[in-house]
Amino acid sequence: MANSPTILIDINILLDVLQRREPFYEASARLLTLAETGRIRGFIAAHSVTTLFYLIQKDKSSAHARASITNLLQILEIAPVDQTTIEQALNLDYRDFEDAVQMISALQCRAEYLLTRNVTDYQPALLPVIQPVDFLGTI
């Protein structure tokens, strides 16, 4: 879809769905459904994939982690994380470096929004950072 908003999805949103975490599951699942149906163009930062795999494997199994990641890759694109991403993230004054990498990755994939449940971690925000429930209200 030409008018589909581009978003980068933080790992906590994906964990909400994969672990069925309440009360966040419904909004996060609806967000992934929008990506699956092409209503939005969804990205996950490359470095988040390895963390996600580790967390799923730890909770379930390697086979479950592989299947989960394979399924996610059917609906989300990978936002690259390269040397430029890391160098630019080092210049952001964020408490958590991983959040800085997420922000720069979102900018590099030309995301219009970064979706997370930890909005306050992304200050200063270089693009709109919102929770899934708030984003769903804009669609």
C-alpha positions as CSV (number, residue, x, y, z in Angstrom):
1,M,0.0,0.0,0.0
2,A,1.4,3.3,-1.0
3,N,-0.2,5.2,1.9
4,S,0.8,2.7,4.6
5,P,2.6,4.3,7.5
6,T,6.0,3.0,8.2
7,I,6.8,2.0,11.8
8,L,9.6,0.5,13.8
9,I,8.3,-1.8,16.4
10,D,10.2,-2.1,19.7
11,I,10.8,-5.6,21.0
12,N,8.5,-5.2,24.0
13,I,5.6,-5.0,21.6
14,L,6.5,-8.3,20.0
15,L,7.0,-9.9,23.4
16,D,3.5,-8.7,24.4
17,V,2.1,-10.8,21.6
18,L,4.5,-13.8,21.8
19,Q,4.1,-14.1,25.6
20,R,0.4,-13.0,25.6
21,R,1.2,-10.3,28.2
22,E,-1.9,-8.6,29.6
23,P,-3.2,-6.0,29.4
24,F,-1.0,-5.2,26.4
25,Y,-1.6,-8.2,24.2
26,E,-4.7,-7.0,22.3
27,A,-3.3,-3.7,21.1
28,S,0.0,-5.2,20.2
29,A,-1.6,-8.1,18.3
30,R,-3.8,-5.7,16.4
31,L,-0.7,-3.8,15.4
32,L,0.9,-7.0,14.0
33,T,-2.3,-7.7,12.2
34,L,-2.1,-4.3,10.5
35,A,1.4,-5.2,9.3
36,E,0.3,-8.6,8.1
37,T,-2.6,-7.1,6.1
38,G,-0.4,-4.4,4.6
39,R,-2.1,-1.5,6.4
40,I,1.2,-0.5,7.9
41,R,4.8,-1.3,6.9
42,G,6.4,-2.7,10.0
43,F,10.1,-3.0,10.8
44,I,12.1,-4.6,13.6
45,A,15.7,-3.5,14.2
46,A,18.2,-6.2,13.3
47,H,19.7,-6.3,16.7
48,S,16.3,-7.0,18.2
49,V,16.0,-10.2,16.3
50,T,18.8,-11.9,18.2
51,T,17.5,-10.7,21.6
52,L,14.0,-11.9,20.7
53,F,15.4,-15.3,19.7
54,Y,17.3,-15.6,22.9
55,L,14.3,-14.7,25.1
56,I,11.9,-17.1,23.3
57,Q,14.5,-19.9,23.4
58,K,15.0,-19.3,27.1
59,D,11.3,-19.4,27.7
60,K,10.4,-22.2,25.3
61,S,12.9,-23.9,23.0
62,S,15.2,-23.2,20.0
63,A,12.6,-24.8,17.7
64,H,9.9,-22.5,19.0
65,A,12.2,-19.5,18.7
66,R,13.1,-20.3,15.1
67,A,9.4,-20.8,14.2
68,S,8.4,-17.5,15.9
69,I,11.1,-15.5,14.2
70,T,10.3,-17.1,10.8
71,N,6.6,-16.1,11.3
72,L,7.5,-12.6,12.3
73,L,9.7,-12.2,9.2
74,Q,6.7,-13.0,7.0
75,I,5.1,-9.7,8.2
76,L,7.9,-7.5,9.3
77,E,11.0,-6.2,7.6
78,I,14.4,-6.0,9.1
79,A,15.8,-2.5,9.7
80,P,19.6,-2.8,9.3
81,V,21.9,-1.9,12.1
82,D,25.4,-1.1,10.7
83,Q,28.4,1.0,11.7
84,T,26.6,4.3,10.8
85,T,23.7,3.3,13.0
86,I,26.0,2.6,16.0
87,E,28.0,5.7,15.5
88,Q,24.9,7.9,15.3
89,A,23.4,6.2,18.3
90,L,26.6,6.9,20.3
91,N,25.8,10.6,19.8
92,L,22.3,10.4,21.4
93,D,22.1,11.2,25.0
94,Y,19.9,8.2,26.0
95,R,20.2,6.4,29.3
96,D,19.9,3.0,27.5
97,F,22.2,2.6,24.4
98,E,19.9,-0.1,23.0
99,D,17.1,2.5,22.8
100,A,19.5,4.9,21.0
101,V,20.2,2.2,18.4
102,Q,16.4,1.6,18.0
103,M,15.8,5.3,17.4
104,I,18.6,5.6,14.8
105,S,17.4,2.4,13.1
106,A,13.9,3.8,12.9
107,L,15.3,7.0,11.3
108,Q,17.3,5.0,8.8
109,C,14.4,2.9,7.6
110,R,12.4,6.1,7.3
111,A,9.9,5.1,9.9
112,E,7.2,7.7,10.7
113,Y,6.7,6.3,14.2
114,L,8.6,4.2,16.7
115,L,6.1,2.1,18.6
116,T,7.0,1.0,22.2
117,R,5.5,0.9,25.6
118,N,8.5,2.7,27.0
119,V,7.9,6.1,25.4
120,T,9.8,8.1,28.1
121,D,13.0,6.1,27.3
122,Y,13.2,7.8,23.9
123,Q,13.9,11.4,24.9
124,P,14.7,13.4,23.0
125,A,12.5,11.9,20.4
126,L,13.7,12.3,16.9
127,L,10.4,11.1,15.5
128,P,7.0,10.4,17.1
129,V,7.3,7.7,19.7
130,I,4.0,6.3,20.8
131,Q,2.3,3.3,22.4
132,P,0.4,0.8,20.2
133,V,-3.0,1.8,21.7
134,D,-2.3,5.4,20.7
135,F,-1.1,4.5,17.3
136,L,-4.2,2.4,16.7
137,G,-6.3,5.5,17.4
138,T,-4.7,7.2,14.4
139,I,-5.4,4.5,11.9
